[in-house]
Amino acid sequence: MDRLQAELQRLFLSPDPAPPGQARAMVLGVSGPDSWDRLGKAWQGVQADLQLPAPGIAVSGTDAHQLWFSLAEPVPAARASAFLDALRRRYLAEVPPGRVAMAPSEAMPQAGALPPAQVAPGRWSAFVAHDLAALFAEEHWLDLEPTPEAQADLLSRLQCMRPADFARSLALAGPADAEPAPAARAAQQPDPRRFLLEVMNDHAVELQLRIEAAKALLPYCEGPAGARR
């Protein structure tokens, strides 16, 4: 396994085949000439507002910029879809829905081919650096195959989202005054403590996620230092 494949495996692929209906990679994309102006706000927001690791930035090889989110452990596709929809409503509410693509989602059950990949003759999808993303405003592709070492270098700087951080951010991502979309309504609660309690007590949720939710609840359970004996 070369270095690029090792980085793709570390971030987006499961060592063993993931169970049906599970996702480890989540993709949020915006198409059109101002795609990075729009999507760049989400890239900054998930770090500043939700305290999440920076997602990978990619050009699709066709007409879009993409954010690739890496999960440390696979989650149910419905929860991944709810997370992406919450980001869409929070950061991309003014973008026409037809220009936004999310995977997994009802329209796209799983993420497509990982960059880098040849999409058409002379058009390659690729991961790009943040300070270069705006250069692809008109043409969302590379003319030549990106070098594996350069792609591996970009990916080596990315971190996976831990289960507790995913559970916490799913509760916080949506705007408080927005009505959750149907796909997100069952998985998102405006009160983080209430949401984490539901995850912890939901026997249909994977045990590891329930354990991480319990850990994330600890700060809510600790009283003021002066109240302890």
N, C-alpha and C positions, 0 to 999 in steps of 0.2 A: 504494500500500500504506500503510494507516494504521499508527500506532505499535504498536498491539496486535498486528496481523498481523506486523509486522516482528519483534517480540520472540518470537512463537510460531515464526516461521521460523528465527530465530537459534538457538533452543534445541532445538526438537523436529522440525523438518522439514528435508528435504534440498533444496538448490537444484535438483537434478536427481532424477528418480525413482530411488529406491534400488533396487539389484539385488534380485531375489527372495531371500527368506530373510535379509534384513539388517534391523537395527533401530537406530534412533537415539534413540527415546524408550523408557524402561522405567518401568513403573508397578507399585507395590506398594500394595495396598489392604487395609484391615481393616474389616469391617462390624460393626454392633452398637452398643449404647449406650455402651460403654466403648472405642470404637474409637480415639480419640485417646490415651487413657491407654496403650494398647498400642503404637500406631504411633509415638507421640511418642518412645518409647525408641529406635526404629530411626532416627528423624530425628536425634536427638542422637548416637547411636552411630556412624553413618557419618561424622560430622564428627570426633568425639573419638577414635574407635578407628582409623578407616581414613583419616583426613585427607583426606576427599573434600569437594567443595563441597556446600553445603546443597541438598537437592532441593526442588522446589516442593511446597507443601502445597495440597491441593484437597479440596473436598467433592464427592461424586459426583453429587449431585442425586437420589440414591435412598436408600441406607442405609450409606454408607461414607465414611471418610477415605482419601485417597490420597497417596502420595509420587510425584512425577514427576521422574525422573532424566534429565538431558540428557547425551548423548554428543557430543563434538566431531566424531566421525566414526562412521558406521554400523559395527556389528559383526555377525557371524553371530548369528542369533536364538538358536541353541543356547547360545552363550556368554552372551548377555544373560539367558536363562532360568536358566543356572547361577548367575549373579551374584545374581539375585533369590532363588533358592532358598537360596543360602548366607546371605543376609540373613534370610530367614524362619527358618532353623534357628538362627541366632545370636540374633536379637532377638525372635522371635515363636514360639518353640518351645512355649509354653504355650497358644497360641491354637489352638482347634480348626481343622483344615485347611479346613473348609467356610466359615469366616469370612475366610479369606485369599484374595485374588485377585492374580494376577501376570500381567503382559503384557510381553513375549511369554512364552508357556508353551504346553504341549501343549493345555490347555483353551482358551486365548485366544492365537492366533498373533500378534496384533498389538494395540497399544494402541487403545482406543476413541476416540471423538470427543474432541478437545481441549477442555478448559474454556476459556472459558465457553460453555455450550450449554443450550438449553431442553430438559429431559428430559421434562417433563410440564407441563400448565397450572399456573402458579404455582410451578414448581420448576426452579431453575437450578443447574447445576454451576458451580463457580468456584474460582479460586485464592484462598487466604485467607492472612492474616499469621499467623505462629507464635503470637503472643499472643492471637489470636482463635479459634484452631482449637478450643479446648475448649468454646466457646460453641455449637458445633454437635453436641453429644453426642447429642441426641435427634432433631433434624431436620438431616439432612446435605444441606441445600440452602439457596439464597437464594430468598426469595419474589419478588423483583424482579430484573430483568436487571442484572447488575453493570455499572458504568460502564467503558467501554473504557480510559479514562485510568488508573483505579485498578488495573485488571488489568495494564496495561502497566507501571505503577510497580512492582508486586510482582515481575513477571518481570524487570525491568531489573536487579534485585539478584542474580539467579541467574547462575551460571557453568556452563559445560560441563565435563564430565569428560574430561580428556585421555587419549589412548590408553594412555600409560605408566601413568597412575594407575588406569585400568580394569584393566589386566593385573595390576598389583601388588595391587589390592584384591580381585580375583577369587581370588588365591592366599591372601589373608589372611582373607577374610570369614568362612569357616566355622569353627566351634569345632574345635579340634585333636582332641578325643576323639569327635567325631560321625562316623558313617558317612555318606559323601556319598550323596545321592539319585542314582538312575540318570541323570537328566538332567545332573547336575553332575559325576559321577565322572570322565568323560573329560576335562573341562575344568579340574578343580581338583586341585591338589597341596598337601599341607600345608607343603612346603618352598618358599618363594618363589623361591629361586635355581633349583631344579629345574624349577619351573613355567615361569619365564621362559626357561630354556634350551629347554624343549620348544616354547614358542611361537616362539622365534627359529629353530629348526631344522625347524619344521613347514611344508613347502612348500604345504600346503593353506590356510594362514592368509594373509590379505592381507599384501602386502609392507610397507605402512605400519605395521601392527601388529607385524610381525617387527622392523622397524627400531626402533620404540619399545621393544620388549622388550629389544633389544640395548643401548639407551641405559640402560634401567633396571637392566641387569646390571652396569654399570660400577662402582658402589660395591662389588659383591661381588668384582670382579676386582682391585681395588687393594689391595696389601699395606700393612703398616705403613710409615709414612714412613721409619723408621729402616732398613728393609730395602732401600730403593732406593739405587741407586748413581748 
